[in-house]
């Protein structure tokens, strides 16, 4: 039986992921290469980065080690809306599958070595449980909701309807 806490956290993640996905779906593909600020990445780079980090977190649950260094980042997907959507859907499915049969004890067991990521997460996260990993992933998604809100406002395009939860139209 899936952990009650995992179910709750996964529901929160899915809510915020839907915002991200719906924004991607609503964007004109030409906007993927647009950098709204001189020091920012493009829309496509943001979406690709969000996916790269999710891949790291999902892998940590299955392999027991978290490392954000990805030597073979595929930057080509940054300009391909359909590929970004397909990848997002596939990684989300992989996340759910990795958590599917996790009971409460396994969900809270600190078996994930985060030593290679501690400079980003802090000393409190030298080891983490799947519950903590899912919480960190959700926080990352919410952070990027905020960044994307700035991007969308800067280029003056319409938000998807579900962004109204943030008071954005």
C-alpha positions as CSV (number, residue, x, y, z in Angstrom):
1,X,0.0,0.0,0.0
2,X,1.4,3.4,-1.0
3,X,2.4,5.7,1.9
4,X,-0.3,8.2,2.9
5,X,2.4,10.9,3.0
6,X,3.6,10.0,-0.4
7,X,0.1,10.2,-1.8
8,X,-0.4,13.6,-0.3
9,X,2.9,15.0,-1.5
10,X,2.5,13.5,-4.9
11,X,-0.9,15.2,-5.2
12,X,0.8,18.5,-4.4
13,X,3.6,17.9,-6.9
14,X,1.0,17.0,-9.6
15,X,-0.9,20.2,-9.0
16,X,2.2,22.3,-9.6
17,X,3.4,20.1,-12.4
18,X,0.1,20.7,-14.2
19,X,0.7,24.4,-14.0
20,X,4.1,23.9,-15.6
21,X,2.8,21.5,-18.3
22,X,-0.2,23.6,-19.1
23,X,2.0,26.6,-19.6
24,X,4.3,24.7,-21.9
25,X,1.3,23.4,-23.9
26,X,-0.1,26.9,-24.2
27,X,3.1,28.5,-25.5
28,X,3.7,29.3,-29.1
29,X,6.8,27.2,-30.0
30,X,8.7,30.2,-31.1
31,X,8.7,31.5,-27.5
32,X,10.9,28.5,-26.4
33,X,14.0,30.3,-27.6
34,X,13.0,33.7,-26.1
35,X,15.0,35.0,-23.1
36,X,12.7,37.4,-21.3
37,X,15.6,39.1,-19.5
38,X,19.2,39.6,-20.6
39,X,20.5,37.5,-17.8
40,X,17.9,34.7,-18.0
41,X,17.7,31.5,-19.8
42,X,15.1,30.9,-22.5
43,X,11.7,29.4,-21.9
44,X,13.0,26.2,-23.4
45,X,16.0,26.2,-21.1
46,X,13.7,26.6,-18.1
47,X,11.6,23.7,-19.0
48,X,14.6,21.5,-19.8
49,X,16.2,22.4,-16.5
50,X,13.0,21.5,-14.6
51,X,13.1,18.1,-16.3
52,X,16.8,17.5,-15.7
53,X,16.3,18.1,-11.9
54,X,13.3,15.9,-11.8
55,X,15.3,13.2,-13.5
56,X,18.0,13.5,-10.8
57,X,15.4,13.2,-8.0
58,X,13.6,10.2,-9.6
59,X,16.9,8.5,-10.1
60,X,17.9,9.1,-6.5
61,X,14.8,7.2,-5.3
62,X,15.6,4.1,-7.5
63,X,19.4,4.2,-7.2
64,X,19.8,5.5,-3.6
65,X,22.1,8.4,-4.5
66,X,21.4,12.0,-5.5
67,X,23.7,13.9,-7.9
68,X,22.7,16.9,-9.9
69,X,25.7,16.7,-12.2
70,X,24.5,15.5,-15.5
71,X,27.3,15.4,-18.0
72,X,25.1,14.5,-20.9
73,X,22.4,17.1,-20.7
74,X,20.3,17.1,-23.9
75,X,20.0,20.8,-24.8
76,X,18.4,20.0,-28.2
77,X,15.0,19.4,-26.5
78,X,14.9,23.1,-25.4
79,X,13.5,24.1,-28.8
80,X,11.2,21.2,-29.3
81,X,7.8,21.7,-27.5
82,X,6.5,18.2,-28.3
83,X,9.6,16.5,-27.1
84,X,9.6,18.6,-23.9
85,X,6.0,17.5,-23.3
86,X,6.7,13.8,-24.0
87,X,9.7,13.9,-21.8
88,X,7.8,15.6,-19.0
89,X,5.1,13.0,-19.2
90,X,7.6,10.1,-19.2
91,X,9.5,11.4,-16.2
92,X,6.3,12.0,-14.3
93,X,5.3,8.4,-15.0
94,X,8.7,7.2,-13.9
95,X,8.3,9.2,-10.6
96,X,4.9,7.7,-9.9
97,X,6.2,4.2,-10.7
98,X,9.1,4.6,-8.4
99,X,6.8,5.5,-5.5
100,X,3.9,3.3,-6.4
101,X,4.4,0.5,-3.9
102,X,6.3,2.4,-1.2
103,X,4.8,1.9,2.2
104,X,5.2,4.3,5.1
105,X,8.3,2.8,6.6
106,X,10.2,2.8,3.2
107,X,8.9,6.3,2.3
108,X,10.5,7.7,5.5
109,X,13.7,5.7,5.5
110,X,16.8,7.9,4.9
111,X,18.6,5.6,2.5
112,X,19.3,8.2,-0.3
113,X,22.9,9.4,-0.2
114,X,22.8,13.1,-1.0
115,X,26.5,13.8,-0.4
116,X,27.1,14.9,-4.0
117,X,24.2,17.4,-3.8
118,X,24.8,18.7,-0.3
119,X,26.2,22.0,-1.5
120,X,22.8,22.7,-3.0
121,X,20.7,21.1,-0.3
122,X,22.7,21.9,2.8
123,X,24.2,19.6,5.5
124,X,20.7,18.6,6.8
125,X,20.3,16.6,3.6
126,X,23.4,14.4,3.6
127,X,20.9,11.6,3.6
128,X,17.2,11.8,2.6
129,X,14.1,9.7,2.5
130,X,11.8,9.4,-0.5
131,X,9.3,11.7,1.3
132,X,12.1,14.4,1.6
133,X,13.1,13.9,-2.0
134,X,9.5,14.4,-3.2
135,X,9.2,17.5,-1.0
136,X,12.4,18.9,-2.4
137,X,11.2,18.2,-6.0
138,X,7.9,19.9,-5.3
139,X,9.7,22.9,-3.8
140,X,11.8,23.1,-7.0
141,X,8.7,23.0,-9.2
142,X,7.0,25.8,-7.1
143,X,10.2,27.9,-7.4
144,X,10.0,27.6,-11.2
145,X,6.3,28.5,-11.1
146,X,7.4,31.8,-9.8
147,X,10.2,32.2,-12.4
148,X,7.8,31.3,-15.2
149,X,5.3,33.8,-13.9
150,X,7.9,36.5,-14.3
151,X,8.7,35.2,-17.8
152,X,5.1,35.3,-18.8
153,X,4.5,38.7,-17.4
154,X,7.6,40.1,-19.0
155,X,6.6,39.0,-22.5
156,X,3.0,39.9,-21.9
157,X,1.3,36.6,-22.9
158,X,-1.7,35.0,-21.3
159,X,-1.5,32.5,-18.5
160,X,-3.3,29.2,-18.8
161,X,-6.6,29.3,-16.8
162,X,-5.3,27.1,-14.0
163,X,-2.7,29.8,-13.1
164,X,-5.6,31.6,-11.5
165,X,-4.7,29.7,-8.3
166,X,-1.8,32.2,-8.1
167,X,-4.1,35.1,-9.1
168,X,-2.6,35.2,-12.6
169,X,-4.6,35.6,-15.8
